[in-house]
């Protein structure tokens, strides 16, 4: 349950209607049994720079996200789910490998260039595990895990790839232009392709719908790392028109998010049409918090387009707004609808979670823990969550942040009493501070 902030479970369910949303997503009548046992299809949807406060099911009032909200109502809404890093590449490497970014080999954003090693050949990722279990695999969207041949998607277990290799592209021209020379960056597996003038969110969705139809006999693993709502702030006119009356900086951002949600609705509809709802696990989350970079704003002096909800901080920071992410998951008949859980989770957990669902063996030395106990209404396997650089610990109500600059000193927050991280208790609670620092040192020694 949320405490003192955000949207309550009761309020959320009253707004969305858990039972109705579950039946809509599943495409079956109330009381109907789940379909015959089979290895599930898995669809993992990963937004880009989406804030906590940008989804209706997490409290947004000014952006419509009915399809993501329906997934939440049909399954579970996790309110203490974290990214392993507040920037793109390391958060994605942790997601795919089940390891903290430094152990995954991508502790920071992968540099631009056409022969940059990111993910290493010997580092197994989700699709490689699932292919051993007979899965068809595909990734459509943003990669940002290396451009060298050995780091590209098709070398890392994906049968199909459509998307871009670097950190961002224009939604319409598909050109990477934020560091180094202007370069076109749109690929179908190993071949450069041109779809000039076509909106990238729509292209990703087109590929997803095609793949689902082609692989309907399953099982399949579909990873959809949309680049929405990452800058540039470009959206189709029909969506911009819908948000004509809101704050100017937030208007294109809202349009981009709503457009992505509409795509997710089309994907859910295709799953229903093909009779695959009862055999499909859908997970939606985001890589890190919203960006306050100048290039996200029409008015540089105006507010940040995205919303971190009740949390302090943004992308690039280890305050809650930078790393606490919305996560929703649904699998009719396997995940009870209408759940809200405040159990601790982190994106490294999704590898073993998906592996368990698929009957695959996750590597024994990963850092993540399966979320299935939480999905079934139980407790997290995590006593605490840890980040390495800078040192950060979240345990229960307490949050420790040790800034990279030693002169700044450690910060200690009581998230239960102070969810906005405004009151530093490092001096007032030296015993708690020492305990969390000792826990972090012990954790770091366990893997170094």
C-alpha positions as CSV (number, residue, x, y, z in Angstrom):
1,X,0.0,0.0,0.0
2,X,1.1,3.5,-0.6
3,X,1.5,5.6,2.5
4,X,1.0,9.3,2.6
5,X,1.6,10.0,-1.1
6,X,0.7,8.9,-4.7
7,X,-2.5,7.0,-5.5
8,X,-4.0,4.5,-3.1
9,X,-4.8,0.9,-4.1
10,X,-8.5,1.6,-3.4
11,X,-8.5,4.8,-5.4
12,X,-6.7,3.2,-8.3
13,X,-9.1,0.2,-8.5
14,X,-12.1,2.5,-8.2
15,X,-10.8,4.6,-11.1
16,X,-9.9,1.7,-13.4
17,X,-12.0,-1.2,-12.2
18,X,-9.7,-4.1,-11.6
19,X,-12.1,-6.9,-12.5
20,X,-13.4,-5.3,-15.7
21,X,-9.8,-4.4,-16.8
22,X,-8.6,-7.9,-16.2
23,X,-11.4,-9.3,-18.3
24,X,-10.7,-6.8,-21.1
25,X,-7.0,-7.6,-21.2
26,X,-7.6,-11.3,-21.0
27,X,-10.4,-11.3,-23.5
28,X,-12.4,-13.9,-21.5
29,X,-15.6,-13.9,-19.5
30,X,-15.5,-13.5,-15.7
31,X,-15.0,-16.9,-14.0
32,X,-13.5,-18.5,-17.0
33,X,-10.5,-20.7,-16.4
34,X,-7.1,-20.0,-17.7
35,X,-6.1,-21.8,-20.8
36,X,-4.1,-25.1,-21.0
37,X,-0.6,-25.0,-19.6
38,X,2.1,-24.1,-22.0
39,X,5.3,-22.1,-22.0
40,X,4.1,-18.5,-21.8
41,X,4.8,-15.8,-24.3
42,X,6.6,-12.9,-22.7
43,X,6.3,-9.2,-23.7
44,X,8.7,-6.9,-21.9
45,X,7.9,-3.2,-22.6
46,X,10.6,-0.6,-21.6
47,X,9.8,3.1,-21.8
48,X,12.6,5.7,-22.0
49,X,12.9,8.5,-19.5
50,X,9.3,8.0,-18.3
51,X,8.5,9.4,-14.8
52,X,6.5,7.9,-12.0
53,X,3.9,10.6,-12.3
54,X,3.3,10.1,-16.0
55,X,0.9,7.2,-15.8
56,X,-2.7,7.2,-14.7
57,X,-2.2,4.2,-12.5
58,X,0.5,6.0,-10.6
59,X,-1.4,9.2,-10.2
60,X,-1.1,11.2,-13.4
61,X,-4.2,13.4,-14.0
62,X,-3.2,15.1,-17.3
63,X,-1.9,12.2,-19.5
64,X,-4.2,9.4,-20.6
65,X,-2.7,5.9,-20.3
66,X,-5.7,3.6,-20.3
67,X,-3.9,0.7,-21.8
68,X,-1.0,0.6,-19.3
69,X,-3.6,1.2,-16.5
70,X,-5.5,-1.8,-17.8
71,X,-2.4,-4.0,-17.4
72,X,-2.0,-2.7,-13.9
73,X,-5.6,-3.5,-13.0
74,X,-5.4,-6.9,-14.6
75,X,-2.4,-7.8,-12.5
76,X,0.0,-6.1,-10.2
77,X,1.2,-2.5,-9.7
78,X,4.6,-2.4,-7.9
79,X,5.3,0.8,-6.0
80,X,8.9,0.2,-4.8
81,X,10.4,-1.0,-8.0
82,X,13.8,0.5,-8.9
83,X,16.1,0.9,-11.9
84,X,19.7,-0.3,-11.4
85,X,20.9,3.1,-12.7
86,X,19.5,6.6,-13.5
87,X,20.7,6.5,-17.1
88,X,19.9,4.5,-20.2
89,X,22.7,2.0,-21.0
90,X,23.5,0.6,-17.5
91,X,19.8,0.3,-16.6
92,X,19.2,-1.8,-19.7
93,X,22.3,-4.0,-19.2
94,X,21.1,-4.8,-15.7
95,X,17.6,-5.6,-17.0
96,X,18.9,-8.0,-19.6
97,X,21.7,-9.6,-17.6
98,X,20.3,-9.8,-14.1
99,X,23.5,-8.2,-12.8
100,X,24.4,-4.8,-11.5
101,X,25.7,-2.6,-14.3
102,X,29.4,-2.8,-13.2
103,X,29.3,-6.6,-13.3
104,X,27.3,-6.5,-16.5
105,X,30.2,-4.5,-18.0
106,X,28.2,-1.4,-18.7
107,X,28.6,1.0,-15.7
108,X,27.7,4.1,-17.8
109,X,26.2,5.1,-21.1
110,X,27.7,3.3,-24.1
111,X,29.6,5.8,-26.2
112,X,28.5,6.7,-29.7
113,X,30.4,5.0,-32.6
114,X,30.0,2.1,-34.9
115,X,32.4,-0.4,-33.3
116,X,31.8,0.2,-29.6
117,X,31.7,-2.9,-27.4
118,X,28.9,-2.9,-24.9
119,X,27.4,-6.3,-23.9
120,X,30.1,-8.9,-23.9
121,X,29.9,-12.2,-25.8
122,X,30.3,-14.3,-22.6
123,X,27.5,-12.3,-20.7
124,X,24.2,-14.2,-21.1
125,X,21.0,-12.2,-21.5
126,X,17.3,-13.0,-21.4
127,X,16.8,-14.1,-25.0
128,X,19.8,-16.4,-24.9
129,X,18.3,-18.3,-21.9
130,X,14.9,-18.5,-23.6
131,X,16.1,-19.7,-26.9
132,X,17.3,-22.9,-25.2
133,X,13.6,-23.4,-24.2
134,X,12.4,-23.1,-27.8
135,X,11.5,-19.4,-27.8
136,X,11.4,-17.2,-30.8
137,X,13.0,-13.9,-29.8
138,X,12.8,-10.3,-31.1
139,X,13.7,-6.8,-30.0
140,X,12.1,-3.7,-31.6
141,X,13.2,-0.3,-30.5
142,X,16.2,1.2,-28.7
143,X,19.2,-0.9,-28.2
144,X,22.0,1.2,-26.7
145,X,24.0,-1.8,-25.6
146,X,26.9,-1.5,-28.0
147,X,27.4,-1.2,-31.8
148,X,30.3,-3.7,-32.3
149,X,29.2,-6.8,-34.1
150,X,29.5,-9.0,-31.0
151,X,27.3,-6.6,-28.9
152,X,24.5,-6.2,-31.4
153,X,21.1,-7.9,-30.7
154,X,21.5,-10.7,-33.3
155,X,24.7,-11.7,-31.6
156,X,23.0,-11.8,-28.2
157,X,20.2,-14.2,-28.8
158,X,17.6,-12.1,-30.7
159,X,16.3,-13.7,-33.9
160,X,15.0,-10.3,-35.1
161,X,16.0,-6.7,-34.5
162,X,14.4,-3.6,-35.8
163,X,15.5,-0.2,-34.3
164,X,18.5,1.9,-33.5
165,X,21.8,1.2,-31.9
166,X,22.7,4.5,-30.2
167,X,21.1,6.5,-27.4
168,X,18.4,8.4,-29.3
169,X,17.1,9.3,-32.8
170,X,14.7,11.7,-34.3
171,X,11.2,10.1,-34.3
172,X,10.7,10.9,-38.0
173,X,14.1,11.1,-39.6
174,X,15.8,8.4,-37.5
175,X,19.0,10.3,-37.3
176,X,21.3,10.3,-34.2
177,X,22.5,13.9,-33.8
178,X,23.4,14.6,-30.2
179,X,27.1,13.9,-30.1
180,X,29.5,13.5,-33.0
181,X,28.4,13.6,-36.7
182,X,24.8,13.4,-37.9
183,X,24.3,9.7,-38.7
184,X,21.3,7.7,-39.8
185,X,20.6,4.9,-37.3
186,X,17.8,2.5,-38.3
187,X,18.4,-1.2,-38.8
188,X,16.7,-4.4,-39.5
189,X,19.0,-6.9,-38.0
190,X,22.4,-6.3,-39.7
191,X,21.0,-4.2,-42.6
192,X,20.5,-0.4,-42.6
193,X,16.9,0.5,-43.6
194,X,15.2,3.7,-44.4
195,X,11.7,4.6,-43.3
196,X,12.0,8.4,-43.5
197,X,9.0,10.4,-42.3
198,X,7.4,7.4,-40.5
199,X,6.9,7.9,-36.7
200,X,9.2,5.6,-34.8
201,X,6.7,4.5,-32.2
202,X,4.4,3.4,-35.0
203,X,7.2,1.5,-36.7
204,X,8.0,-0.4,-33.5
205,X,4.4,-1.3,-33.0
206,X,4.1,-2.4,-36.6
207,X,7.0,-4.8,-36.1
208,X,5.5,-6.1,-32.8
209,X,2.1,-6.8,-34.4
210,X,3.7,-8.6,-37.3
211,X,6.0,-10.7,-35.0
212,X,3.1,-11.7,-32.7
213,X,1.0,-12.8,-35.6
214,X,3.9,-14.8,-37.2
215,X,4.9,-16.5,-33.9
216,X,1.4,-17.1,-32.6
217,X,2.1,-20.8,-32.1
218,X,4.8,-19.7,-29.6
219,X,6.4,-19.4,-27.3
220,X,8.0,-16.1,-28.0
221,X,9.9,-13.4,-26.2
222,X,9.3,-9.9,-27.4
223,X,11.4,-7.0,-25.9
224,X,9.9,-3.6,-26.8
225,X,12.3,-0.8,-25.7
226,X,10.3,2.1,-27.0
227,X,12.3,5.4,-27.2
228,X,9.2,7.3,-25.8
229,X,9.2,9.8,-24.2
230,X,12.9,10.5,-24.7
231,X,13.8,13.7,-26.5
232,X,13.5,15.0,-29.2
233,X,10.0,16.2,-28.3
234,X,8.3,15.1,-31.5
235,X,4.7,13.8,-31.7
236,X,2.1,13.3,-34.4
237,X,-0.4,16.1,-34.8
238,X,-3.4,14.1,-33.7
239,X,-1.8,13.5,-30.3
240,X,-0.5,17.1,-29.9
241,X,-4.0,18.4,-30.7
242,X,-5.4,16.3,-27.8
243,X,-3.2,18.1,-25.3
244,X,-3.5,21.6,-26.7
245,X,-4.5,23.1,-23.4
246,X,-1.8,21.9,-21.0
247,X,1.5,23.5,-20.0
248,X,3.6,24.0,-23.2
249,X,6.7,22.0,-22.2
250,X,4.5,19.1,-21.1
251,X,2.3,19.1,-24.1
252,X,4.6,17.2,-26.6
253,X,5.7,14.9,-23.8
254,X,2.1,14.0,-23.0
255,X,1.4,13.4,-26.6
256,X,4.4,11.0,-27.0
257,X,3.4,9.1,-23.9
258,X,-0.3,8.8,-25.0
259,X,0.8,7.6,-28.4
260,X,3.0,4.9,-26.8
261,X,0.1,3.8,-24.6
262,X,-2.2,3.6,-27.7
263,X,0.4,1.3,-29.3
264,X,0.4,-0.9,-26.2
265,X,-3.3,-1.1,-26.5
266,X,-3.0,-2.3,-30.1
267,X,-0.5,-5.0,-29.0
268,X,-2.9,-6.1,-26.2
269,X,-5.7,-6.3,-28.7
270,X,-3.7,-8.4,-31.1
271,X,-2.9,-10.8,-28.2
272,X,-6.6,-11.1,-27.5
273,X,-7.6,-11.5,-31.1
274,X,-5.2,-14.5,-31.5
275,X,-6.4,-16.1,-28.3
276,X,-3.1,-15.7,-26.6
277,X,-4.0,-13.7,-23.5
278,X,-4.0,-16.5,-21.0
279,X,-0.6,-17.6,-22.2
280,X,1.1,-14.2,-22.3
281,X,3.0,-12.4,-19.5
282,X,3.2,-8.7,-20.1
283,X,5.5,-6.4,-18.1
284,X,5.8,-2.7,-18.4
285,X,8.4,-0.4,-16.8
286,X,10.8,2.4,-17.5
287,X,14.6,2.7,-17.6
288,X,15.0,5.8,-15.4
289,X,13.3,8.9,-14.3
290,X,12.2,12.0,-16.3
291,X,14.9,14.2,-17.8
292,X,15.3,17.9,-17.0
293,X,17.8,18.4,-19.9
294,X,17.3,21.6,-21.9
295,X,16.7,19.7,-25.1
296,X,13.5,18.3,-23.5
297,X,12.0,21.7,-23.3
298,X,10.3,24.1,-25.7
299,X,10.8,26.8,-23.1
300,X,14.2,26.4,-21.4
301,X,13.0,28.5,-18.5
302,X,9.9,26.4,-18.1
303,X,9.2,23.3,-16.0
304,X,10.5,19.8,-16.7
305,X,8.1,18.0,-19.1
306,X,8.0,14.7,-17.2
307,X,6.8,14.1,-13.7
308,X,8.6,12.2,-10.9
309,X,5.3,12.3,-8.9
310,X,5.9,12.7,-5.2
311,X,9.7,12.0,-5.5
312,X,12.7,14.3,-5.5
313,X,15.2,14.0,-8.3
314,X,15.3,13.3,-12.1
315,X,17.3,11.2,-14.6
316,X,21.0,11.2,-13.7
317,X,20.3,11.3,-9.9
318,X,20.0,8.6,-7.2
319,X,17.1,10.4,-5.5
320,X,13.9,8.5,-5.8
321,X,12.8,10.4,-8.9
322,X,15.8,9.2,-10.8
323,X,15.5,5.5,-9.9
324,X,12.1,4.6,-8.5
325,X,10.1,3.3,-11.5
326,X,6.5,2.4,-12.2
327,X,6.2,-1.3,-12.9
328,X,3.0,-3.2,-13.9
329,X,2.7,-6.9,-14.9
330,X,-0.3,-9.1,-15.9
331,X,-0.8,-12.8,-16.8
332,X,-4.4,-13.8,-16.5
333,X,-4.8,-16.9,-14.3
334,X,-1.3,-16.6,-13.0
335,X,-1.1,-13.1,-11.5
336,X,-4.1,-12.2,-9.4
337,X,-5.7,-9.0,-10.7
338,X,-6.0,-5.8,-8.7
339,X,-2.8,-6.1,-6.6
340,X,-0.7,-3.3,-5.4
341,X,2.6,-4.2,-3.7
342,X,5.2,-2.1,-2.0
343,X,7.7,-5.0,-1.9
344,X,11.2,-4.1,-2.9
345,X,12.2,-4.9,-6.5
346,X,14.9,-3.8,-9.0
347,X,15.3,-4.3,-12.7
348,X,17.9,-7.1,-12.3
349,X,14.9,-9.1,-11.0
350,X,13.2,-9.3,-14.3
351,X,15.7,-11.7,-15.8
352,X,15.2,-14.5,-13.2
353,X,11.4,-13.6,-13.1
354,X,11.1,-14.2,-16.9
355,X,13.3,-17.2,-16.7
356,X,11.2,-18.8,-14.0
357,X,8.0,-18.2,-16.0
358,X,9.6,-19.8,-19.1
359,X,11.1,-22.8,-17.2
360,X,14.6,-21.6,-18.0
361,X,17.6,-21.7,-15.7
362,X,19.0,-18.3,-14.8
363,X,22.8,-18.1,-14.2
364,X,23.5,-18.8,-10.5
365,X,25.7,-15.8,-10.0
366,X,23.2,-13.0,-11.0
367,X,22.3,-10.2,-8.6
368,X,18.5,-10.3,-9.2
369,X,15.8,-12.3,-7.5
370,X,12.7,-13.6,-9.1
371,X,9.6,-11.5,-8.4
372,X,7.2,-14.4,-8.5
373,X,6.8,-14.5,-4.7
374,X,5.7,-10.8,-5.0
375,X,3.5,-11.5,-8.0
376,X,1.7,-14.2,-6.0
377,X,1.0,-11.7,-3.2
378,X,4.0,-12.4,-1.0
379,X,7.1,-10.7,0.2
380,X,10.3,-9.6,-1.7
381,X,13.4,-11.7,-1.4
382,X,15.4,-8.5,-1.0
383,X,16.3,-7.4,2.5
384,X,17.8,-4.2,0.9
385,X,18.7,-2.8,-2.5
386,X,22.2,-1.6,-3.3
387,X,23.8,0.6,-5.9
388,X,27.6,0.8,-6.4
389,X,28.7,4.2,-7.8
390,X,27.8,6.2,-5.9
391,X,27.1,4.0,-2.8
392,X,23.3,3.9,-2.3
393,X,21.3,1.6,0.0
394,X,17.5,1.3,0.4
395,X,16.3,-0.8,3.3
396,X,12.8,-0.5,4.6
397,X,12.1,3.1,5.5
398,X,15.7,4.1,5.2
399,X,17.7,5.4,2.2
400,X,21.4,6.1,2.2
401,X,23.2,8.1,-0.6
402,X,26.9,8.7,-0.4
403,X,27.7,11.4,-3.0
404,X,30.7,11.0,-5.3
405,X,32.3,14.1,-3.9
406,X,33.4,13.2,-0.3
407,X,33.1,16.8,0.8
408,X,29.4,16.6,0.3
409,X,29.0,14.0,3.0
410,X,26.5,11.1,3.2
411,X,22.8,11.7,3.2
412,X,20.2,9.7,5.1
413,X,16.5,9.9,4.5
414,X,13.4,8.3,6.2
415,X,11.2,7.6,3.1
416,X,8.2,6.7,5.3
417,X,8.2,10.1,7.0
418,X,9.9,12.1,4.2
419,X,9.1,10.5,0.8
420,X,10.4,13.7,-0.9
421,X,13.9,13.3,0.6
422,X,14.0,16.8,2.0
423,X,15.2,16.2,5.5
424,X,18.7,14.7,5.7
425,X,19.0,12.7,9.0
426,X,22.7,11.7,8.6
427,X,23.7,13.8,11.7
428,X,20.6,12.9,13.7
429,X,20.8,9.2,13.1
430,X,24.4,8.2,13.2
431,X,23.6,4.6,14.3
432,X,21.4,4.0,11.2
433,X,23.9,5.7,9.0
434,X,26.8,3.5,10.2
435,X,24.6,0.4,9.8
436,X,23.7,1.1,6.2
437,X,27.3,2.0,5.3
438,X,28.5,-1.3,6.9
439,X,25.8,-3.2,4.9
440,X,27.0,-1.5,1.7
441,X,30.7,-2.4,2.3
442,X,29.8,-6.0,3.0
443,X,27.7,-6.2,-0.1
444,X,30.4,-4.7,-2.3
445,X,33.0,-7.1,-0.9
446,X,30.8,-10.0,-1.8
447,X,31.2,-9.4,-5.5
448,X,34.4,-7.4,-6.0
